[in-house]
Amino acid sequence: MHCDIYRASTREGMYLYIAVDPTEALIEPRVEPKEDPFAQVSDSLKRAFGRPTFVMRLHLTPERKLARVPVQDVIESLARQGYYLQLPPEGLISPNAVEPEGLRGA
């Protein structure tokens, strides 16, 4: 299965994987697709995602490893709904976190 990956303009670490028609999979991704690649994405998700920036075209197989999400979840979502939304990891670094106080009791 092939997909194009787009980065969101509204939130760092948010990506949208869009299924690519097998007949277009070998065509250069920067070439204008025959149809709107975001046609199956809801308007509310498009607004929340912001302006998409193309990142890469990827060939997914069950053996392939992805950095932050299980590849099987992505493949199933692409087959079912035509896209997969990858949200940024939560809890790693929060922009609203209180700065550390240093070593307590030292």
C-alpha positions in Angstrom: 0.0 0.0 0.0 1.3 3.5 -0.9 0.5 6.7 0.9 1.4 10.3 0.8 2.3 12.0 4.1 1.5 15.6 4.8 2.5 17.8 7.8 0.0 20.1 9.5 0.5 23.8 9.7 -1.5 24.1 12.9 0.2 21.7 15.2 3.8 20.4 15.4 4.0 16.7 15.1 0.6 16.2 13.4 0.7 14.3 10.1 -1.9 13.0 7.7 -1.3 9.8 5.8 -3.4 9.7 2.6 -3.9 6.5 0.6 -2.6 6.7 -3.0 -4.4 5.0 -5.8 -2.3 2.1 -6.9 -2.4 3.4 -10.5 -0.8 6.6 -9.3 1.7 5.1 -6.9 4.6 5.2 -9.4 3.9 8.7 -10.6 6.0 11.5 -9.1 4.1 12.7 -6.0 4.6 16.3 -6.8 2.6 16.0 -10.0 -1.0 17.2 -9.5 -3.2 14.1 -8.7 -6.2 13.3 -10.8 -8.5 13.9 -7.8 -8.4 15.9 -4.6 -6.3 13.7 -2.2 -8.2 15.2 0.8 -11.7 14.4 -0.6 -12.4 11.7 2.0 -11.2 13.9 4.9 -13.9 15.8 6.8 -14.1 19.6 6.6 -13.6 19.8 10.4 -10.4 17.8 10.2 -9.2 19.9 7.3 -9.7 23.1 9.3 -8.0 21.6 12.4 -5.1 20.4 10.2 -4.5 23.7 8.5 -2.4 24.0 5.3 -1.0 20.6 4.4 2.7 20.4 3.4 3.8 17.4 1.4 6.5 15.4 3.2 7.0 12.2 1.3 5.4 9.2 -0.5 5.8 5.9 1.4 5.3 2.3 0.5 3.8 0.5 3.6 4.1 -3.2 4.3 3.4 -5.1 7.5 7.1 -5.6 8.0 8.0 -1.9 7.8 8.6 0.0 11.0 7.3 3.5 11.6 8.8 5.8 14.2 5.7 6.7 16.3 2.8 4.5 15.2 2.2 0.8 14.5 2.3 0.3 10.7 -0.7 -2.1 10.9 -2.9 0.6 12.4 -1.9 2.9 9.5 -2.6 0.2 6.9 -6.0 -0.7 8.3 -7.1 3.0 8.6 -5.9 3.7 5.0 -7.9 0.7 3.7 -11.0 1.5 5.8 -11.3 5.3 5.4 -8.5 6.4 3.0 -6.4 8.3 5.6 -4.7 8.1 8.9 -4.2 11.0 11.3 -1.0 10.9 13.4 -1.2 13.1 16.4 1.9 14.5 18.2 3.0 12.4 21.2 1.5 13.6 24.5 3.4 14.0 27.7 7.0 14.3 26.3 7.4 18.0 26.5 4.5 20.4 27.2 4.9 24.0 26.2 2.7 24.8 29.3 4.9 22.8 31.7 6.2 24.6 34.8 10.0 25.0 34.8 11.8 22.7 37.1 12.8 24.1 40.5 16.1 22.3 40.6 17.2 19.7 43.1 15.0 19.6 46.1 16.7 19.4 49.5 20.2 20.1 48.1 
